[in-house]
Each structure stands twice: as C-alpha cells, then as structure tokens.
Amino acid sequence: MDERETLDRFLTTDPRDVGCDEAMAFLHVYAELAASGADAAERFPGMAAHLLACGPCGDDFQGLLDILTDPPEG
C-alpha cells in the first residue's frame, strides 16, 4: 500500500463504523460469535468496519478471540 492509499484509508471513515464506545460495549458478543465459527462480520458489519479501521480495538478483539479459541492452561 503506498502513502496515498494509506492516507486515504486513514482519512476515510466507513459510514457503517460503530465507533470505539459501541465496539467496546459489544466486543465480547462479537468475539464469542466469531469464536463459534459464525460470520460475525456479516451479522454486524458496523463492528467489522470499526475493527478494520481502529488498530487498538482490532487488537483487543484479536486478543479476546485468541483467549476464546485457545484458552490458557490452568
């Protein structure tokens, strides 16, 4: 991805994006759905749009998904 594409992606907000507050409020629901094998992005496109656009929220989602799909021992 070149600099222009990166800047355009940064400056363009998907109108479906739910924002950080809503994403954090429902992150556990979205992660549990994804962990179950369901297509969470299809069911909640606004959440999927946000997780793609927001690095910190995407990281939180990935961490939660990792725990749900491969729980630590003990």
GILIN-V274104 format. One record per run of one state. SS is the DSSP state (H for helix, E for strand, L for the rest). FROM is the first residue (numbers start at 0). TO is the last residue. If there is no record, write none. Layout:
SS|FROM|TO, SS|FROM|TO
This chain:
L|0|1, H|2|10, L|11|17, H|18|34, L|35|38, H|39|42, L|43|43, H|44|52, L|53|53, H|54|68, L|69|73
